[in-house]
Amino acid sequence: MGLMGSYYASNREMDASEWCIRNKIFVSPISDKKNNNKWYLEIELNGKINRSKESFGKVVIWEKLYEYYLYYYNKYND
């Protein structure tokens, strides 16, 4: 278990993340350079990269990452 903690994604979360990656939607944790116990999420969609305004602590970073993948899966999957 690293600084980001451990998290076991559900099958649904894994399916959503795989679908997003295949469709060039990427969600990546980025560490806060001033505080290595906090992370931001960067979302790359249609060639644009946006960073979350809010930072997240360990374990929560994984929950939020999969929350974003589920959001984009539900929004764009036919």
Buried (B, 14 or more C-beta within 10 A) or exposed (E): EEEBEEBEBEEEBEBBBEBBEEEEBBBEBEBEEEEEEBBBBBBEBEEEEEEBEEBBEBEBBBEBBBBBBBBBBEEEEE
